[in-house]
Amino acid sequence: MKLFIPGPIQVSDKTFEAFCRPMIGHRSGDFKKLYGGIQPRLQQLFQTTQPVFLSTSSAWGVMEGAIRNLAGTGKVLNCMCGAFSDKWLDVSRRCGKEAVGLQVEWGQPIRGEQVREQLKQGGFDVVTVIHNETSTGVMSPIAEIAAVVAEFPEVRLVVDSVSSFSVLPLPMDELGIDVLLTGSQKALAMPPGLALFAASKRAMERAAEVKGRGYYFDFIEFQKNQLEDMTPSTPSISHIYALESKLDDIFTEGVAARHARHEHTNAMVHEWVKRNGFEFFAPEGYRSKSLTCVANNRGIDVAGFLGKLKERHGFIIDGGYGKLKGKTFRISNMGDETPADIAELLAALDDSLLS
Ligand SMILES: *Cc1c(COP(=O)(O)O)cnc(C)c1O
C-alpha cells in the first residue's frame, strides 16, 4: 500500500533507517552535535536568522503553545477556512483566551482586507493563520495577510505551514511572521510525532511577559535549552535522526529544485482533474501546491472509486475531510513524490474511474 493522503504520507526507507539508529543520551555531546548540526539548514528552510526549535509533539502542541505564549490579556483572532483553522478557535478558548473567529466559507481563502476589518476593532494580541488549509486544498495569500498584520504593531502573527513547509518559499523574517510552525508527517514526509517552529524576537519578548505559558510548550524554556543545543525535555531522538537524513535529501536535491518539483507534480494533478471533467474545490489563484482538493461535480461514487484504487493498485487517497466526505476527494503530491510517482498514481486513478 502507498499513501497519497494529505498526511501522514509515505515515508522513505532511507528516512526509516535514520529513524531506527541506536539511541543516545539527550544531554550527551553526540546529541548536541546532532542538534547543532542541523540548525543552519533548518534556519535556511525557515528563511530566518532565529533558532528553530524542535518539539516532541504533533503540530497541535505548538499551535496551542503559540496561543499560550503570545496571548496575554488581549484577544486572539483565529482565521478560519476549513477543519484545521476552524479548530484553532476552539483551542484558543480552551486555553482560556478571549478568541474571535474570522470565518469564511470552506473552499475560500482568508484575505488581508478581512483581517484588517477585524484587527481595526482593537485589543488583539495574536492572529492565527493556516497557510495551506489541508482539508479544503486552499492556500491563503500569506504575504497579503502579513502586510496587514504589520499595520498593527502590538499583534503577533502565528502561521501554520504544516502542509506547505518546504513546498514553496515562505520567507519568515521577510514577511514578519512571528511564529512559523510545521509538523513532521506531511510536507516533510517523516513519521508523525515531531513539530518544528521558529519565533521572532518580538514573539519571544511577548512570551517573556505572558503568564500561564505552562512548561512543556514554554517558548522561553526552548530558548534557554537552545543555547546549549538541547531541548527542554527528552525529545524523540529518532525523529531528529530522521530529520537530519531528510535535510540531507532536501539539500542534495536543492531547495529551489524541491519547490519546482512540487510545482510540476501539482500541475500534473491539475491536468488530470481538468481532463476528467472535475472541478477544483478551491478558486484559481488560491490552490494548494502540495495537495489537490477535487470537487465531485460529476457525482461519482467516491467510496467505490477509492476502493478500486486501493484494491487494484494499492494506492490510498482521501475521500474528503469531515463534512466534505463524498463531496470532494484529495490527492497529495507532498514529500518525496517524483513526477514518475505521480504519473503512476494518475494512471491508476484513470483505471479506477472506469468501471
Ligand atoms: C494535519 C494538520 C494539522 C494538525 O497536525 P497534527 O500533527 O495532527 O497535530 C494542523 N494544521 C494543518 C494545516 C494540518 O494539515
The ligand as an SDF file (V2000), in Angstrom:
LIG
                    3D

 15 15  0  0  0  0  0  0  0  0999 V2000
   -2.5300   17.9290    9.8780 C   0  0  0  0  0  0  0  0  0  0  0  0
   -2.5760   19.3750   10.1470 C   0  0  0  0  0  0  0  0  0  0  0  0
   -2.5360   19.8690   11.4560 C   0  0  0  0  0  0  0  0  0  0  0  0
   -2.5480   19.0050   12.6710 C   0  0  0  0  0  0  0  0  0  0  0  0
   -1.4380   18.2690   12.7720 O   0  0  0  0  0  0  0  0  0  0  0  0
   -1.2540   17.1790   13.9560 P   0  0  0  0  0  0  0  0  0  0  0  0
    0.0090   16.5630   13.5080 O   0  0  0  0  0  0  0  0  0  0  0  0
   -2.4310   16.2600   13.8940 O   0  0  0  0  0  0  0  0  0  0  0  0
   -1.1770   17.9220   15.2140 O   0  0  0  0  0  0  0  0  0  0  0  0
   -2.5330   21.2380   11.6150 C   0  0  0  0  0  0  0  0  0  0  0  0
   -2.5720   22.0690   10.5870 N   0  0  0  0  0  0  0  0  0  0  0  0
   -2.6250   21.6270    9.3250 C   0  0  0  0  0  0  0  0  0  0  0  0
   -2.6680   22.6060    8.2150 C   0  0  0  0  0  0  0  0  0  0  0  0
   -2.6250   20.2680    9.0620 C   0  0  0  0  0  0  0  0  0  0  0  0
   -2.6750   19.8300    7.8040 O   0  0  0  0  0  0  0  0  0  0  0  0
  1  2  1  0
  2  3  1  0
  2 14  2  0
  3  4  1  0
  3 10  2  0
  4  5  1  0
  5  6  1  0
  6  7  2  0
  6  8  1  0
  6  9  1  0
 10 11  1  0
 11 12  2  0
 12 13  1  0
 12 14  1  0
 14 15  1  0
M  END
$$$$
